[in-house]
């Protein structure tokens, strides 16, 4: 395997049907000269109007080696497996309002925005917004802390532990306010997120 490189490709998608495409996902695979797959990317289309509407965009593809050919497949993963935990464990978990078991729990979450809910006797219920993109790999985890601690905790893969106020989480990055200053981290740098329940601000 060669060193991984990132390629950016210009793509045009044309809706030839007589119906609007509300959502569609595709995998884009790169192959070397001996037809070995060396990289992949993903394409997500939403709300493409009927009547041969053309959508132009760029796709980022990571590959190891020199690409020689490309193929498109409609078999892009529509769900991502993620471990959801809570502190303390044993909280009733809901995903978008539907019961999903008791933490810790491995759940398959569809690409898109979701709301995780946590309830445990003796603790205030909590909610956590989660966004999954086609670039997210299975095997990630998120943990929610039930209680009234003052700060969220972000544990990085290098062993660093940060405390502050979580601003947002996406498939690509995590933004946290530390000491009044917003800092952004690549999602791959983050090992675990511990969120705390806060009382609503008074009116």
Secondary structure in CASP SS format (residue, H / E / C, confidence):
PFRMAT SS
TARGET T0000
AUTHOR 0000-0000-0000
METHOD secondary structure of the structure
MODEL  1
X C 1.00
X C 1.00
X C 1.00
X E 1.00
X E 1.00
X E 1.00
X E 1.00
X E 1.00
X E 1.00
X E 1.00
X E 1.00
X E 1.00
X E 1.00
X E 1.00
X C 1.00
X C 1.00
X C 1.00
X C 1.00
X C 1.00
X C 1.00
X E 1.00
X E 1.00
X E 1.00
X E 1.00
X E 1.00
X E 1.00
X E 1.00
X E 1.00
X E 1.00
X E 1.00
X E 1.00
X C 1.00
X C 1.00
X C 1.00
X C 1.00
X C 1.00
X E 1.00
X E 1.00
X E 1.00
X E 1.00
X E 1.00
X E 1.00
X E 1.00
X E 1.00
X E 1.00
X E 1.00
X E 1.00
X E 1.00
X C 1.00
X C 1.00
X C 1.00
X C 1.00
X C 1.00
X E 1.00
X E 1.00
X E 1.00
X E 1.00
X E 1.00
X E 1.00
X E 1.00
X E 1.00
X E 1.00
X E 1.00
X E 1.00
X C 1.00
X C 1.00
X C 1.00
X C 1.00
X E 1.00
X E 1.00
X E 1.00
X E 1.00
X E 1.00
X C 1.00
X C 1.00
X C 1.00
X C 1.00
X C 1.00
X E 1.00
X E 1.00
X E 1.00
X E 1.00
X E 1.00
X E 1.00
X E 1.00
X E 1.00
X E 1.00
X C 1.00
X C 1.00
X C 1.00
X C 1.00
X E 1.00
X E 1.00
X E 1.00
X E 1.00
X C 1.00
X C 1.00
X E 1.00
X E 1.00
X E 1.00
X E 1.00
X E 1.00
X C 1.00
X C 1.00
X E 1.00
X E 1.00
X E 1.00
X E 1.00
X E 1.00
X E 1.00
X C 1.00
X E 1.00
X E 1.00
X E 1.00
X E 1.00
X E 1.00
X E 1.00
X E 1.00
X E 1.00
X C 1.00
X C 1.00
X C 1.00
X C 1.00
X C 1.00
X C 1.00
X E 1.00
X E 1.00
X E 1.00
X E 1.00
X E 1.00
X E 1.00
X E 1.00
X C 1.00
X C 1.00
X C 1.00
X C 1.00
X C 1.00
X C 1.00
X C 1.00
X E 1.00
X E 1.00
X E 1.00
X E 1.00
X E 1.00
X E 1.00
X C 1.00
X C 1.00
X C 1.00
X C 1.00
X C 1.00
X C 1.00
X E 1.00
X E 1.00
X E 1.00
X E 1.00
X E 1.00
X C 1.00
X C 1.00
X C 1.00
X C 1.00
X E 1.00
X E 1.00
X E 1.00
X E 1.00
X E 1.00
X E 1.00
X E 1.00
X E 1.00
X E 1.00
X C 1.00
X C 1.00
X C 1.00
X E 1.00
X E 1.00
X E 1.00
X E 1.00
X E 1.00
X E 1.00
X C 1.00
X C 1.00
X E 1.00
X E 1.00
X E 1.00
X E 1.00
X E 1.00
X E 1.00
X H 1.00
X H 1.00
X H 1.00
X E 1.00
X E 1.00
X E 1.00
X E 1.00
X E 1.00
X E 1.00
X E 1.00
X C 1.00
X C 1.00
X C 1.00
X C 1.00
X C 1.00
X C 1.00
X C 1.00
END
